[in-house]
Amino acid sequence: MIHHYPIKESMRTGMLLAATAGFIDAYTFQIHDMRFASFQSGNLLQIGLNIANGKWLHVLIYFWPVFAFLMGTSFNQLLKQFAKKHQQSHTMIALIVEFIGLVGVALLEYHTVSSNIILPLLAFFMAIQADTFNLIHGMPYMTILSTGNLRTLSSGLTNGLLWHDKSALHRAGRVAPVILAFFASAILAFFAMQLLHQGALFIAPILILGILVLVNREEK
């Protein structure tokens, strides 16, 4: 049986989304004192450690990206209801919001706005992405993290190669390019920063623009 999946669940979209998230986190790690925009597990650990050490100012530094991520997810639920009420494509609306938002953040970054503003804003838009795009060929995956995708890859290869489970091999084959895109985006971010410095962040919305073109072409 041949399954036809929407473009939002395609391999191309998954790779572009993973590249966007990987690029942003690699950028913020290098430019913003080894801090991440979408890796909220790391921020939560930092909050706990700084509470234990009584470093309350540092607690706030890591708290705001987590809070912004929560708000981004909540905001995306409002977008879903808005799209449903007006019979519009939630995917397109979410992509447009993310694209405009990332362009705005890149402009702020170019004018050297504080990290305490840049990182929460990026976390907000990464939350919209994570909440909108969570399936690839009907299978759950993550666009902003690789831990779950690595687990899917490892278990799929093990079950496929040792016990000849073809469906497990298919699952591994779906997430492998996404992991590769996430990894490659860190390399891209390094060289982009060498060439463009703070202007490198403009590459992130360009990647999202590519997905917008794909989704718009399908929906037309």
TACORKA-V35721 format. One line per field, one symbol per residue. ss: DSSP state (@ for helix, = for strand, . for the rest). Layout:
# TACORKA-V35721
ss: ???
This chain:
# TACORKA-V35721
ss: ......@@@.@@@@@@@@@@@@@@@@@@@@@........@@@@@@@@@@@@@...@@@@@@@@@@@@@@@@@@@@@@@@@@@@@@....@@@@@@@@@@@@@@@@@@@@@....@@@@@@@@@@@@@@@@@@..==..==......@@@@@@@@@@@@@@@@@..@@@@@@@@@@@@@@@@@@@@@@@@@@@@@@@@@@@@@@@@@@@@@@@@@@@@@@.
